Amino acid sequence: MKTIDTKAAAAAPQMRPYHHGDLASALLDAAERELTDKGFEGFSLRGVAKRAGVSHAAPAHHFQDVNGLLTELAARGFERLVSRQLAFRKKADPEPRAQIGASVLGYIAFAVENPSLFRLMFGSQRPDFNGERLVQAARSAFDDLVALAAKATGNSDPPDKDHTALVDVAGVWAVAHGLADLLSAGRLPLLHNLPEAIRNQIILKLVERVVEPVQPS
């Protein structure tokens, strides 16, 4: 009768048991860690599988290929971006201009906290931006910005129909994204090295210069 080496069995790596629906989320968590540690150049499905503690075929089974996994990760990033902005807005004054300022602060905070994911979302050609879920997630983030700008300026015209509304949306997004990109890359030390409260005050002043309420005719 074959004996079992209990010490060896205890020392052997154990596969984490997954229930249906859990593995995809675990693989996305592992993919984000892989992206953060190795960047786009070193990113691989095998690396993701190893981090998740599953077979090397598991990521391909769920996401087909590397780009499919990065596409899903980017979609998740846009959802988290909106959630971060909402968290900032909940703590801010309900006045519309204060809300859009808080949303910009949340946008920047997300980028600084997740620089690799932020670059995947806005600076990589790897995700499929024609994929339905990514399109929906990115569009929801944009629509949220449009709605905030409309409330802050009093101009409810859609930006694709009205140039003034387009200026409002593009201006706010340019401030938010420009600062987010610079700060997350450490390229603006004069602002980045300030105490957080002072840095946020300066950012809000920049937003105020861009968001101008519509003047009554």
KOLGUVO-211041 format. One record per residue: x, y, z of N, C-alpha, C in turn. Coordinates in pm, 1 decimal, always signed. Example, Ala and Ser with C-alpha at 12.3 -4.5 7.8 and 13.67 -1.06 7.14 Angstrom:
2
+1319.0	-569.0	+780.0	+1230.0	-450.0	+780.0	+1320.0	-330.0	+780.0
+1285.0	-225.0	+708.0	+1367.0	-106.0	+714.0	+1290.0	+3.0	+787.0
! end
This chain:
217
+85.5	-119.5	+0.0	+0.0	+0.0	+0.0	+88.8	+124.0	+0.0
+57.7	+218.1	-90.1	+140.7	+336.8	-105.4	+117.3	+433.5	+10.4
+229.8	+479.4	+70.0	+219.3	+575.7	+179.6	+224.2	+718.1	+124.9
+162.7	+809.2	+194.0	+157.1	+949.1	+151.5	+249.6	+1030.3	+239.1
+336.5	+1105.3	+177.2	+426.2	+1195.0	+249.8	+346.6	+1319.5	+286.5
+298.3	+1323.9	+408.8	+210.7	+1433.9	+449.8	+284.5	+1566.5	+454.0
+414.4	+1564.6	+488.0	+491.4	+1690.0	+491.7	+506.4	+1748.2	+352.1
+536.4	+1659.8	+255.4	+550.8	+1706.8	+117.5	+418.8	+1759.0	+64.3
+310.5	+1689.7	+99.4	+178.9	+1733.6	+52.4	+143.3	+1869.3	+108.8
+179.2	+1891.3	+235.2	+148.0	+2019.9	+297.6	+230.0	+2131.7	+237.2
+354.7	+2097.5	+195.2	+443.3	+2200.2	+140.4	+411.3	+2232.3	-4.0
+342.9	+2143.0	-73.9	+313.2	+2164.1	-215.4	+217.3	+2280.2	-232.3
+235.8	+2361.5	-338.9	+144.7	+2473.1	-362.8	+3.4	+2423.7	-390.1
-92.1	+2488.5	-330.1	-231.6	+2447.2	-345.3	-302.5	+2538.3	-445.2
-376.2	+2477.9	-535.3	-459.7	+2554.6	-626.2	-578.5	+2610.7	-549.6
-604.6	+2736.9	-569.1	-718.6	+2798.4	-502.0	-847.0	+2749.9	-566.4
-941.9	+2696.5	-487.7	-1068.0	+2650.6	-547.9	-1155.5	+2769.6	-587.1
-1196.9	+2772.8	-711.0	-1281.2	+2882.4	-759.0	-1422.0	+2831.0	-784.7
-1517.9	+2913.8	-752.0	-1655.3	+2885.3	-788.3	-1683.2	+2951.0	-922.7
-1785.6	+2910.8	-987.6	-1819.0	+2964.3	-1118.2	-1833.9	+3117.2	-1109.7
-1764.6	+3187.0	-1198.9	-1774.7	+3332.6	-1203.2	-1665.0	+3402.6	-1126.7
-1594.0	+3331.7	-1036.9	-1489.6	+3395.3	-958.0	-1357.3	+3403.3	-1032.2
-1330.4	+3307.5	-1119.1	-1198.7	+3298.9	-1181.8	-1170.0	+3418.3	-1270.7
-1267.5	+3464.0	-1346.9	-1244.5	+3577.9	-1435.5	-1201.9	+3700.9	-1356.3
-1266.9	+3723.7	-1243.2	-1231.4	+3838.6	-1159.9	-1091.9	+3822.7	-1102.2
-1058.6	+3700.6	-1058.1	-925.4	+3675.1	-1003.2	-818.0	+3694.8	-1109.3
-846.5	+3654.2	-1231.9	-751.6	+3672.2	-1341.2	-731.2	+3821.0	-1372.6
-836.5	+3900.0	-1363.0	-823.6	+4043.8	-1385.3	-739.6	+4109.2	-1276.0
-759.6	+4063.8	-1151.4	-676.2	+4114.4	-1041.9	-529.2	+4081.1	-1068.2
-506.1	+3957.0	-1110.0	-369.0	+3914.7	-1139.0	-312.2	+3990.4	-1257.8
-395.6	+4016.7	-1358.3	-350.6	+4091.2	-1476.8	-308.3	+4232.9	-1440.5
-381.2	+4294.6	-1349.1	-343.9	+4430.0	-1308.4	-209.7	+4428.7	-1235.0
-186.8	+4328.7	-1152.2	-57.7	+4318.6	-1083.2	+55.0	+4292.6	-1182.7
+28.8	+4207.5	-1280.3	+127.8	+4179.3	-1384.2	+160.7	+4305.8	-1463.4
+59.6	+4382.4	-1497.5	+79.4	+4505.8	-1572.9	+158.3	+4607.3	-1491.3
+125.9	+4618.3	-1364.1	+194.7	+4713.2	-1276.9	+342.0	+4676.8	-1261.6
+370.3	+4549.0	-1246.0	+507.0	+4504.2	-1220.6	+592.5	+4497.8	-1346.9
+531.8	+4457.6	-1460.3	+611.8	+4430.0	-1579.7	+584.6	+4522.2	-1697.8
+480.9	+4604.1	-1687.7	+449.1	+4692.1	-1799.9	+397.5	+4614.1	-1919.4
+374.9	+4683.8	-2031.4	+321.4	+4617.8	-2150.8	+422.8	+4521.5	-2211.9
+552.0	+4557.4	-2200.7	+655.4	+4477.4	-2264.8	+665.9	+4336.9	-2204.0
+655.1	+4326.6	-2072.8	+671.9	+4197.7	-2007.3	+542.4	+4127.1	-1974.2
+429.5	+4184.6	-2011.9	+299.2	+4128.3	-1978.7	+275.4	+4000.3	-2057.7
+228.8	+3895.9	-1990.1	+200.4	+3770.2	-2059.2	+87.4	+3695.9	-1989.6
+19.4	+3611.1	-2065.7	-87.1	+3529.6	-2008.2	-30.9	+3429.5	-1908.0
+87.8	+3376.8	-1936.1	+149.2	+3282.7	-1842.9	+178.5	+3350.8	-1708.7
+225.6	+3476.0	-1717.1	+253.4	+3549.2	-1594.4	+127.4	+3573.7	-1514.2
+19.6	+3604.4	-1583.3	-108.9	+3626.4	-1516.6	-156.7	+3497.6	-1450.5
-147.8	+3386.3	-1524.4	-191.9	+3257.3	-1470.6	-111.4	+3219.8	-1346.0
+18.8	+3243.7	-1350.9	+103.9	+3210.5	-1237.0	+63.9	+3291.3	-1114.5
+36.7	+3419.8	-1133.3	-3.2	+3504.9	-1021.6	-138.0	+3460.5	-964.2
-226.4	+3414.3	-1051.4	-359.1	+3371.9	-1005.9	-357.9	+3230.2	-949.0
-248.1	+3155.7	-971.3	-239.5	+3019.9	-921.0	-325.6	+2921.1	-997.5
-334.5	+2942.0	-1130.4	-415.0	+2852.7	-1213.5	-330.5	+2804.1	-1331.7
-384.3	+2715.2	-1410.4	-311.9	+2663.1	-1525.8	-288.8	+2774.4	-1627.6
-183.9	+2758.6	-1708.8	-150.7	+2864.4	-1804.8	-257.8	+2880.3	-1912.3
-345.6	+2780.3	-1926.9	-451.4	+2789.2	-2028.2	-573.7	+2866.9	-1979.5
-584.4	+2890.9	-1849.4	-704.9	+2953.6	-1793.6	-731.5	+3093.5	-1848.5
-631.2	+3183.5	-1856.7	-660.9	+3317.2	-1909.3	-713.0	+3314.5	-2052.8
-653.2	+3229.5	-2137.0	-697.9	+3220.3	-2276.2	-839.9	+3165.3	-2284.4
-873.7	+3074.4	-2193.7	-1008.5	+3017.2	-2192.4	-1113.1	+3125.2	-2166.4
-1080.8	+3219.2	-2078.3	-1176.8	+3323.8	-2041.9	-1170.7	+3445.8	-2134.2
-1050.3	+3479.6	-2185.1	-1033.9	+3607.1	-2257.5	-975.5	+3591.1	-2397.6
-957.0	+3470.0	-2442.9	-908.1	+3436.1	-2576.8	-758.8	+3462.5	-2594.2
-714.2	+3587.4	-2573.2	-573.3	+3618.5	-2591.8	-534.2	+3736.4	-2503.1
-408.5	+3779.9	-2516.7	-358.3	+3888.9	-2433.0	-441.2	+4015.6	-2451.5
-468.7	+4050.2	-2575.5	-544.0	+4173.5	-2600.5	-685.8	+4165.7	-2546.3
-744.4	+4046.7	-2549.6	-877.0	+4030.7	-2492.6	-876.6	+4054.5	-2343.0
-774.1	+4006.0	-2275.7	-761.6	+4028.3	-2131.7	-738.6	+4175.6	-2101.3
-652.1	+4240.8	-2179.2	-625.7	+4383.6	-2157.2	-748.3	+4468.8	-2189.8
-828.1	+4424.4	-2284.4	-952.4	+4496.1	-2317.0	-1047.7	+4493.9	-2198.4
-1063.0	+4376.9	-2138.6	-1151.3	+4364.5	-2022.1	-1095.8	+4442.8	-1903.9
-963.8	+4443.0	-1888.5	-901.5	+4516.9	-1779.1	-922.8	+4667.3	-1797.9
-914.9	+4715.4	-1920.7	-939.3	+4857.2	-1948.0	-1084.0	+4894.6	-1918.0
-1177.4	+4807.4	-1954.6	-1318.8	+4833.9	-1925.0	-1341.0	+4843.5	-1774.9
-1281.6	+4753.1	-1701.8	-1291.3	+4757.8	-1556.0	-1229.6	+4887.4	-1503.4
-1121.6	+4932.0	-1565.9	-1057.8	+5056.7	-1524.7	-1150.4	+5176.2	-1538.2
-1223.2	+5185.0	-1648.2	-1317.0	+5296.0	-1666.1	-1427.8	+5293.0	-1561.6
-1473.5	+5174.1	-1526.5	-1576.2	+5162.4	-1422.6	-1521.9	+5209.5	-1287.9
-1398.7	+5172.7	-1258.1	-1337.2	+5216.1	-1132.3	-1309.0	+5365.8	-1132.9
-1276.1	+5420.1	-1248.7	-1254.4	+5564.1	-1260.0	-1380.6	+5640.2	-1220.4
-1492.5	+5600.4	-1273.7	-1619.2	+5666.7	-1240.8	-1651.0	+5650.3	-1092.5
-1626.5	+5531.6	-1037.8	-1652.2	+5508.9	-894.8	-1565.4	+5599.8	-808.7
-1440.7	+5619.6	-849.0	-1350.6	+5707.3	-772.2	-1401.4	+5850.6	-777.0
-1448.2	+5893.4	-891.1	-1502.0	+6028.6	-902.9	-1627.5	+6045.2	-817.4
-1713.2	+5945.0	-818.1	-1835.0	+5951.4	-737.4	-1801.4	+5960.0	-588.7
-1697.5	+5889.3	-547.4	-1657.1	+5892.6	-406.7	-1614.2	+6033.1	-365.8
-1543.8	+6103.2	-452.9	-1503.3	+6240.9	-424.8	-1624.6	+6333.3	-422.9
-1718.7	+6309.2	-514.8	-1836.0	+6396.9	-522.6	-1926.5	+6383.3	-400.9
-1932.6	+6263.9	-344.1	-2016.0	+6242.3	-225.5	-1969.5	+6328.3	-108.1
-1841.4	+6360.8	-104.2	-1785.7	+6438.9	+6.1	-1786.3	+6588.8	-22.4
-1825.8	+6626.4	-143.4	-1819.3	+6767.2	-183.9	-1955.2	+6834.6	-171.6
-1952.6	+6967.1	-178.1	-2075.2	+7046.5	-179.9	-2159.1	+7005.1	-301.3
-2291.8	+6996.4	-287.1	-2376.0	+6955.8	-400.3	-2387.1	+7059.7	-511.8
-2335.6	+7179.7	-488.8	-2338.6	+7283.7	-592.9	-2266.6	+7230.8	-717.6
-2322.7	+7251.8	-838.8	-2270.1	+7188.6	-960.0	-2122.8	+7213.2	-987.7
-2073.8	+7334.2	-966.2	-1932.8	+7360.4	-995.4	-1840.9	+7290.5	-894.1
-1888.1	+7279.2	-771.4	-1811.9	+7204.1	-671.6	-1809.9	+7056.0	-706.9
-1918.9	+7007.3	-763.0	-1926.0	+6867.3	-802.6	-1830.7	+6834.8	-917.4
-1822.4	+6925.2	-1014.4	-1732.0	+6898.0	-1125.5	-1586.4	+6909.9	-1080.3
-1559.6	+6999.1	-985.4	-1425.3	+7008.7	-929.7	-1387.1	+6882.1	-855.9
-1480.6	+6829.7	-778.7	-1455.3	+6705.4	-705.3	-1432.6	+6589.4	-800.6
-1505.2	+6590.1	-911.6	-1489.1	+6483.4	-1009.1	-1350.1	+6487.6	-1072.5
-1299.9	+6607.8	-1098.2	-1164.5	+6623.2	-1151.5	-1061.7	+6570.7	-1050.1
-1081.7	+6602.3	-923.1	-990.7	+6552.1	-819.9	-993.9	+6399.2	-814.6
-1112.5	+6341.1	-829.8	-1123.8	+6195.3	-831.5	-1055.8	+6134.7	-952.8
-1066.7	+6200.2	-1065.5	-1001.7	+6156.1	-1189.9	-850.6	+6151.1	-1169.9
-796.3	+6258.2	-1114.0	-652.4	+6267.2	-1091.9	-607.0	+6164.7	-987.7
-684.9	+6149.4	-881.0	-650.0	+6052.7	-777.3	-643.3	+5911.5	-834.4
-739.6	+5876.6	-918.7	-739.1	+5744.1	-981.3	-612.0	+5722.8	-1061.9
-572.5	+5824.2	-1140.6	-453.1	+5811.3	-1224.6	-327.0	+5795.3	-1140.7
-316.6	+5873.8	-1034.0	-197.9	+5867.8	-948.4	-191.3	+5734.0	-875.3
-306.0	+5681.7	-835.4	-311.2	+5554.2	-763.4	-291.0	+5433.3	-854.1
-325.3	+5450.3	-983.7	-320.8	+5338.1	-1077.9	-253.7	+5380.1	-1209.5
-127.0	+5419.7	-1205.9	-63.8	+5474.7	-1326.5	-58.1	+5377.4	-1443.9
-30.3	+5250.4	-1417.0	-21.3	+5153.1	-1526.9	-157.5	+5129.1	-1589.9
-259.1	+5116.2	-1507.4	-394.7	+5096.1	-1558.5	-442.2	+5219.4	-1634.4
-409.5	+5336.7	-1584.1	-447.6	+5461.6	-1650.0	-387.1	+5468.8	-1790.4
-260.6	+5428.7	-1804.5	-196.7	+5431.9	-1935.0	-253.9	+5325.7	-2029.4
-296.9	+5214.0	-1972.7	-363.9	+5114.0	-2054.9	-492.2	+5171.7	-2113.2
-566.3	+5245.0	-2032.5	-695.3	+5299.9	-2074.3	-681.4	+5411.1	-2177.2
-575.5	+5491.3	-2165.5	-567.6	+5611.1	-2248.9	-444.0	+5619.3	-2338.5
-346.7	+5530.4	-2318.7	-224.4	+5544.1	-2396.4	-176.4	+5416.0	-2461.3
-263.4	+5317.9	-2477.3	-222.5	+5190.8	-2535.8	-316.9	+5152.3	-2649.2
-259.7	+5086.2	-2749.6	-340.2	+5035.1	-2860.3	-377.4	+4887.9	-2839.8
-336.6	+4831.0	-2726.1	-362.1	+4688.2	-2704.2	-510.4	+4657.1	-2682.2
-582.7	+4734.7	-2602.3	-726.0	+4703.5	-2586.0	-802.1	+4726.6	-2716.5
-908.5	+4650.4	-2734.0	-996.0	+4665.9	-2849.9	-1104.9	+4767.4	-2816.0
-1087.8	+4889.5	-2864.0	-1182.1	+4995.1	-2830.6	-1308.7	+4989.0	-2914.9
-1324.2	+4882.2	-2990.8	-1451.5	+4854.9	-3057.8	-1531.0	+4747.9	-2983.1
-1469.5	+4690.7	-2878.8	-1539.8	+4589.7	-2801.0	-1657.0	+4650.0	-2725.4
-1767.2	+4577.9	-2723.5	-1892.7	+4633.2	-2669.7	-1879.9	+4677.5	-2524.2
-1819.4	+4593.7	-2439.8	-1811.7	+4628.5	-2297.6	-1719.5	+4746.9	-2273.4
-1608.5	+4751.9	-2344.5	-1516.6	+4864.2	-2327.9	-1578.9	+4991.8	-2381.4
-1645.8	+4984.3	-2493.9	-1714.9	+5101.5	-2549.2	-1816.2	+5154.7	-2448.9
-1893.7	+5065.4	-2389.4	-1996.7	+5105.7	-2293.7	-1934.8	+5169.4	-2169.6
-1827.3	+5110.7	-2117.8	-1764.0	+5163.4	-1996.6	-1701.7	+5300.1	-2022.2
-1632.4	+5313.4	-2135.6	-1570.4	+5441.1	-2169.0	-1676.7	+5548.0	-2196.4
-1783.5	+5507.4	-2262.6	-1891.5	+5602.1	-2293.5	-1960.4	+5649.2	-2166.0
-1978.6	+5560.6	-2069.9	-2042.0	+5599.4	-1943.4	-1958.0	+5704.0	-1870.8
-1825.5	+5687.0	-1875.9	-1735.9	+5784.5	-1812.6	-1747.4	+5919.7	-1882.1
-1753.6	+5918.7	-2015.0	-1765.5	+6043.4	-2090.6	-1900.7	+6109.1	-2066.5
-2007.6	+6030.3	-2067.6	-2141.7	+6085.1	-2045.4	-2153.6	+6148.5	-1907.1
-2084.6	+6090.0	-1809.5	-2084.4	+6146.0	-1674.3	-2022.7	+6285.6	-1676.1
-1913.1	+6301.4	-1750.0	-1848.4	+6431.9	-1762.2	-1938.5	+6532.5	-1831.9
-2005.0	+6489.7	-1938.9	-2095.4	+6578.3	-2013.0	-2208.0	+6628.0	-1922.8
-2266.6	+6537.7	-1844.7	-2376.1	+6575.8	-1755.5	-2329.8	+6675.1	-1650.3
-2210.5	+6654.1	-1595.9	-2156.9	+6745.8	-1495.7	-2132.1	+6884.1	-1555.4
-2074.1	+6886.9	-1674.3	-2046.3	+7015.3	-1739.2	-2175.3	+7090.6	-1768.3
-2279.4	+7018.8	-1808.3	-2407.7	+7082.3	-1837.3	-2465.7	+7147.2	-1712.1
-2457.4	+7077.5	-1599.4	-2509.0	+7132.2	-1474.2	-2426.5	+7250.7	-1426.9
-2294.6	+7242.2	-1443.6	-2205.6	+7347.2	-1393.2	-2215.2	+7475.6	-1474.3
-2240.3	+7462.6	-1604.5	-2243.8	+7580.5	-1691.2	-2385.8	+7627.6	-1721.9
-2483.3	+7539.1	-1701.6	-2620.3	+7573.8	-1736.6	-2649.8	+7554.3	-1883.6
-2554.7	+7495.2	-1957.3	-2573.2	+7470.7	-2100.5	-2599.7	+7322.0	-2120.3
-2724.7	+7288.7	-2147.4	-2763.6	+7148.3	-2159.0	-2756.9	+7096.0	-2301.7
-2709.4	+7178.6	-2395.6	-2698.0	+7133.2	-2534.2	-2590.4	+7025.3	-2544.1
-2611.8	+6922.3	-2626.8	-2511.0	+6816.1	-2640.4	-2385.3	+6869.2	-2708.1
-2267.5	+6827.2	-2664.9	-2143.5	+6880.9	-2720.1	-2121.8	+6849.5	-2867.7
-2187.7	+6745.1	-2919.1	-2173.0	+6715.3	-3061.3	-2264.9	+6801.9	-3147.6
-2348.2	+6883.7	-3083.0	-2437.9	+6973.7	-3156.5	-2407.0	+7121.1	-3130.9
-2339.6	+7150.2	-3020.8	-2317.5	+7288.7	-2981.0	-2169.4	+7309.3	-2946.8
-2105.3	+7404.4	-3014.8	-1961.6	+7425.9	-2994.6	-1930.6	+7478.7	-2854.8
-2019.7	+7558.0	-2799.9	-1996.2	+7609.6	-2665.0	-1994.6	+7496.4	-2563.6
-2088.6	+7403.9	-2576.4	-2091.7	+7287.5	-2487.7	-1967.3	+7201.8	-2507.4
-1920.8	+7191.8	-2631.7	-1799.8	+7114.7	-2659.8	-1678.5	+7177.9	-2592.3
-1671.9	+7309.6	-2595.0	-1562.1	+7380.7	-2528.0	-1564.0	+7350.3	-2378.1
-1683.1	+7350.6	-2318.0	-1695.7	+7322.5	-2174.6	-1643.4	+7183.1	-2141.7
-1691.2	+7083.1	-2215.5	-1654.0	+6944.6	-2188.1	-1505.4	+6922.8	-2216.2
-1459.8	+6970.7	-2331.8	-1319.7	+6950.7	-2368.4	-1227.1	+7022.6	-2270.6
-1268.1	+7141.3	-2225.8	-1185.6	+7216.9	-2132.2	-1168.1	+7144.8	-2000.1
-1277.9	+7094.8	-1944.6	-1270.5	+7023.0	-1816.7	-1189.5	+6894.9	-1832.8
-1215.2	+6822.0	-1939.8	-1143.4	+6696.8	-1961.6	-993.9	+6722.2	-1982.6
-961.7	+6829.0	-2054.8	-820.3	+6860.9	-2078.8	-747.7	+6890.2	-1948.0
-811.6	+6966.9	-1860.0	-749.9	+6996.7	-1729.7	-733.7	+6867.6	-1648.6
-842.4	+6790.2	-1640.5	-838.5	+6666.9	-1560.8	-735.4	+6568.7	-1615.2
-741.0	+6543.5	-1744.9	-653.7	+6441.5	-1801.8	-508.3	+6489.0	-1809.3
-488.6	+6615.1	-1844.2	-352.3	+6666.5	-1850.4	-281.9	+6659.0	-1716.9
-349.3	+6703.4	-1612.0	-289.6	+6697.5	-1478.4	-273.8	+6553.0	-1431.4
-372.5	+6470.0	-1461.5	-364.5	+6329.5	-1422.2	-244.4	+6261.8	-1487.1
-224.4	+6287.7	-1614.7	-113.3	+6226.8	-1687.1	+20.9	+6275.3	-1634.0
+33.2	+6405.3	-1612.7	+158.9	+6462.2	-1562.9	+190.2	+6416.4	-1420.7
+90.2	+6419.9	-1334.5	+113.8	+6384.8	-1194.6	+138.9	+6235.1	-1177.1
+67.7	+6152.0	-1250.8	+87.3	+6007.4	-1237.3	+223.3	+5964.4	-1290.6
+279.2	+6043.7	-1383.1	+411.3	+6013.0	-1437.9	+522.9	+6084.9	-1361.9
+485.2	+6165.1	-1262.3	+585.0	+6238.9	-1185.6	+650.4	+6349.7	-1263.8
+579.1	+6406.1	-1362.3	+635.9	+6507.7	-1451.2	+603.7	+6650.9	-1410.2
+533.4	+6665.8	-1299.6	+499.6	+6800.4	-1254.1	+531.3	+6811.3	-1105.1
+660.1	+6804.5	-1068.8	+696.6	+6800.9	-926.9	+656.9	+6926.3	-849.5
+652.0	+7041.7	-916.8	+613.8	+7165.0	-847.1	+475.3	+7152.5	-785.6
+386.5	+7082.3	-855.5	+251.4	+7061.0	-804.4	+243.4	+6932.9	-721.4
+308.4	+6828.5	-768.7	+301.0	+6698.2	-703.4	+356.4	+6701.6	-560.8
+461.2	+6781.9	-537.4	+528.1	+6782.7	-407.2	+461.2	+6873.3	-304.0
+356.7	+6943.0	-344.2	+284.5	+7026.3	-248.5	+200.8	+6940.1	-154.6
+169.9	+6990.1	-35.2	+74.2	+6918.5	+50.4	-57.0	+6897.4	-24.0
-121.2	+6785.3	+0.6	-240.7	+6748.3	-75.9	-348.5	+6856.9	-73.7
-372.5	+6916.3	+41.4	-478.6	+7017.3	+51.5	-448.8	+7137.2	-38.0
-323.3	+7181.2	-38.7	-285.2	+7296.1	-122.1	-290.6	+7257.9	-269.9
-242.4	+7138.0	-301.7	-246.5	+7090.8	-440.4	-390.1	+7087.0	-492.3
-480.7	+7036.9	-410.8	-620.6	+7028.8	-452.6	-682.0	+7166.9	-471.0
-645.4	+7263.1	-387.1	-694.7	+7400.0	-402.0	-652.3	+7458.6	-536.6
-527.6	+7434.0	-574.9	-478.0	+7485.0	-703.3	-552.3	+7419.1	-819.5
-573.3	+7288.6	-809.7	-645.8	+7218.7	-915.6	-787.6	+7272.6	-929.0
-853.0	+7296.0	-816.9	-990.2	+7348.3	-821.4	-994.6	+7488.0	-881.7
-891.4	+7568.8	-857.2	-885.9	+7701.9	-918.4	-872.2	+7691.4	-1069.8
-794.8	+7594.1	-1115.5	-781.3	+7572.2	-1259.4	-915.5	+7532.4	-1320.9
-988.3	+7446.5	-1249.6	-1119.5	+7404.2	-1299.4	-1214.9	+7522.8	-1306.1
-1211.9	+7609.7	-1206.0	-1299.4	+7727.3	-1203.6	-1273.4	+7819.2	-1322.5
-1149.7	+7825.5	-1366.8	-1117.8	+7910.7	-1481.1	-1174.7	+7855.0	-1611.4
-1191.5	+7723.6	-1614.5	-1242.7	+7660.1	-1735.4	-1394.3	+7657.5	-1738.9
-1457.5	+7632.2	-1624.3	-1602.4	+7617.1	-1617.4	-1666.0	+7752.4	-1590.6
-1723.1	+7811.4	-1692.6	-1789.4	+7940.2	-1678.2	-1940.1	+7922.9	-1698.2
-2020.3	+7967.8	-1601.0	-2165.2	+7957.9	-1618.7	-2210.7	+8038.8	-1739.8
-2313.8	+7988.7	-1806.3	-2370.0	+8059.8	-1920.9	-2431.1	+8191.1	-1874.0
-2392.7	+8302.1	-1939.3	-2446.6	+8431.8	-1904.4	-2582.2	+8453.5	-1969.8
-2681.1	+8503.7	-1893.1	-2812.5	+8527.1	-1952.8	-2805.8	+8632.6	-2061.9
-2875.2	+8609.7	-2169.8	-2872.9	+8704.4	-2283.6	-2973.5	+8816.0	-2262.5
! end
